[in-house]
Structures are given as C-alpha cells and as structure tokens.
Amino acid sequence: MNIINERFILSFVAPFMILISALGLTFRDNSRKIFYLPIGLMGIAIILERGISRQLERKNILKKIKSYQKAK
C-alpha cells in the first residue's frame, strides 16, 4: 500500500515542476526568469520519457503476444 501512495504522489511531480516554471517565468522580473527554465524543461523531459517508455513496453508486449500466437 505504501508503494502505491508513493507512486501516486510522484506522478504529480513533473506537472508540478512545469507549473512552478510557468509561474516563475510569468511573475518574476526579467533577470531571474532564466532560473525557472531548467525546472520546466526537466518536467517536460520526465513526462516525455514516461510516455516513450510506456509505448516501447506496449510494443514489446504486443510482439510477445504475436510470437505466442504464431507458435500455436
């Protein structure tokens, strides 16, 4: 149960990073805006990495299923 709660909380980290970055870029003065760019880029990178890894895992599972079907 504890692992499920940790995963649930960690699933909000990347969107929260993007939100912090957007707020910082919007409301900070021009000299400090650059400090919010890396956190937003990391949030986007985390989301893209998760999406790509899920797609690859699904393709691998589909290949395995198709190979078992051919073997029958």
N, C-alpha and C positions, 0 to 999 in steps of 0.2 A: 504494500500500500504506500509506503514511503517513497519508493522509486516512482510511482505514478504521480505523486504530488510534485516531486522534483521536476519531472519531465513537463508537467502541466505548467509549472511556473517558468521553466526555462524556455518554453515555447513563446512566451511574451517578451523575451529579452531583445530579440532582433527588431521587432516592431517598435519597442520602446526606445531602442537606440536611434532608430530613424526619426521618431517623434522628437526626441531630445535635440537631434541635429537640426531638424526643421525649425523648431522653436528658437534654437540658438542662432541659426542663420537669419531668422526673421527679426528677432528682437534685440540682438546685440549690436553694438556700434561696429563700424567697418574694420577697425583694427583687430578685433577679436573674433570675427566671423570665421576665419580660417581654422580656428581650433575645433570647430564643430563639424567640419567636413570629414575628417577621418572616421569619426564615430558613425556617421551616416553611411559612409561607404562600407564600413565593416558590417553594419546591419544588413545592407543590401547584399553583400557577399555571402553572409550566413544564409539568408533566405534563398538565394540562387543555388548555393551549394546543396542545401537540403532538397530542393526541387530536382536538381540534376541527379543526385544520388538516388532519390526515390524512383525516378524514371529508369535509371540503369538497373536497379534491383528488380523492378517490374519486368523489364525486358529479359533479364536472366531467368526469372521465374517462368515466364512465358516460353522461353526456349527449352527449359527443362520439361515443362508440361508437354510441349510438342514432341520432344525426343521420346518421352514415355509412350505417347500415343502412336508414334511410328514403330516402336518396338513391339507392339501388340499384334 
